[in-house]
């Protein structure tokens, strides 16, 4: 029985985090411009944009440092 490589799961988690971050940025832009859910205030869209940017640029680097193989 073969064991799963933990690096594959970690890589998938990092890529899914980035993908969801991009989705948050796009949804935030659509909400801020009033194209979807116009009843929501603009700040909700800006909050989603900020959250998405963190998910794309900051969180993956934190996960990479946390899961780095010790030397």
Secondary structure as UniProt FT lines:
FT   HELIX           6..33
FT   TURN            38..39
FT   HELIX           42..57
FT   HELIX           59..67
//
